[in-house]
Amino acid sequence: MDRREFLSYGVLGGGAGMLLGASDAQAQAVTRNFELSIEPADVEMIDGTVVYMLLFFGGAPGSRTPRPLLRAVEGETVVFQITNNTTEPHRFQIPGVAGATSSTIAAGRRVTVRFTAPVAGTYMYLDPMNAPLYRVLGLHGGFIVSPRVGTTPAGSPTPYSRVSQTPAVQAVFDALGTFERFAGDKWNPLDPTREKVWIFSQVDPELNRRVEQKLAIDPASVVSSFRPRYFTINGVSGFDAEDDNSIKPVGYIGQPTLIRTMNAGLATHAPHIHGNHVFELSTQRSTGTVVVNSNIYERDVWVSAPLDRKDMLLPFEVPPDIPREMWPPVQEPFPLRYVMHCHTEMSQTAGGGNYPQGMVCHWEILGPRPTV
């Protein structure tokens, strides 16, 4: 139970492709099985510092993916087998999902959690014990639920169930590929490149060191004493995040991309995307409930508070700072690269000052919409 895995980079595992919607009968007939273990790990930060963490490993039965991204379709039966391979008790929970909570898992023990996949949306699994301690040590991950029927009445695909769609969300997805501004394609749930998941988190090495040394920590003191030195997207930051295809949206004009964002840490972030505005489709706070927005704002910057989960749509429209008569550009070669950074400026650094080695990445426009 003292074994420890060394991870040189990246602590978010990709999901097994995008799950398609299913009929009511199909969803109710399917049982989706996942296996997770809770284990210590030594994780190398962007500056070479190695930090002790606690992580979920697993995914599909037999998998050993660190902090896997898990997916289901609403209405399916979901079964988690969770093993605690540490020396202290832990728990498992998906906030806002009925039945998705374990009892206390003693060291060396295994529990089963069974529930029905909820309404389509973006969820986070985590360890709620001694909150927020174990969550910020790394015990968190993404749980994505796809809709059974996700199209609008006009037939446009969306990431939300027909019963939870708002008229505003329907109008946005119906506009894609229809209006001149959004000329191109509809959002395509069958194309895994048209969805990205960004889980923001922060690392305080001193807190992690104290846990590793099994020093007593009052969970109530964690927030006030938290001093993050590393800021990550999906467990990586800086150049590593820039080069991570699971993070980086890439496509042609008219290929809208859904970005599911979650904040598993304690810092409030203000992500800012250059080149396009994004549309805030849904807002979920710590209660876990999925709230599809009834008023869709174009965001230059959006707020990501601790435990926030927000779905943002990157339209891949012609950048508004390029005059239409100058499109496509002649002097600027493709791909056009635009940065995403956080306006909470401390999050752009690592180790107390290395810039830009924090919570930063970019997205790429490969060119005009392909003609074939």
DADA-V581223 format. One record per backbone hydrogen bond with DSSP energy under -0.5 kcal/mol. CO is the residue of the C=O (numbers start at 0). NH is the residue of the N-H. Records with the same first field share a line. If there is no record, write none. Layout:
CO=NH ; NH
This chain:
4=6 ; 41
5=7
6=43
12=68
14=16
22=26
23=27
24=28
25=29
26=29
29=76
30=32
31=78
33=80
34=58
35=82
36=38 ; 56
37=84
38=54
39=4
40=42 ; 52
41=6
42=50
44=47
48=44 ; 50
50=42
52=40
54=38
55=66
56=36
57=64
58=34
59=62
64=57 ; 67
65=12
66=12
67=69
69=143
71=145
72=75
75=77 ; 116
76=31
77=114
78=33
79=81 ; 112
80=35
81=110
82=37 ; 84
83=107
89=104
91=101
92=94 ; 125
93=96
95=97
96=99
98=100
99=93
103=105
104=89
105=108
108=83
110=81
112=79
114=77
116=74
120=122 ; 144
122=142
123=94
124=140
125=92 ; 127
127=130
128=133
129=132
131=135
132=136
133=138
134=137
136=53
137=139
138=126
140=124
141=69
142=122
143=71 ; 145
144=120
145=73
148=161
149=157
151=154
155=151
160=163 ; 164
165=169
166=170
167=171
168=172
169=173
170=174
171=175
174=177 ; 178
178=181
179=182
181=176
186=188
187=190
189=191
190=193
191=194
193=257
195=259
196=198
197=199 ; 261
198=233 ; 234
199=263 ; 264
200=231
202=204 ; 228 ; 229
203=206 ; 207
204=208
205=209
206=210
207=211
208=212
209=214
210=213
216=218
217=220
218=221
220=224
221=225
222=225
228=350 ; 351
229=202
231=200
232=235
233=10
235=232
236=239 ; 240
237=241
238=242
240=243
242=244
243=246 ; 247
245=196
246=248
248=363
250=365
251=254
253=184
256=313
257=195 ; 259
258=260 ; 311
259=197
260=309
261=199 ; 263
262=306
266=268
268=303
269=342
270=301
271=340
273=275
276=314
277=279 ; 298
278=280 ; 312
280=292
281=310
283=308
284=287
288=290
289=291
290=282 ; 292
294=296
296=279 ; 298
298=277
299=272
301=270
303=268
304=307
307=262
308=283
309=260 ; 311
310=280 ; 281
311=258 ; 313
312=278 ; 314
313=256
315=253
318=321
320=322
322=325
323=326
330=332
334=336
335=364
337=362
338=273
339=360
340=271
342=344
343=346
344=347
345=348
346=358
347=355 ; 356 ; 357
349=352 ; 353
352=354
353=349 ; 356
357=237 ; 359
360=339
362=337
363=250 ; 365
364=334 ; 335
366=252
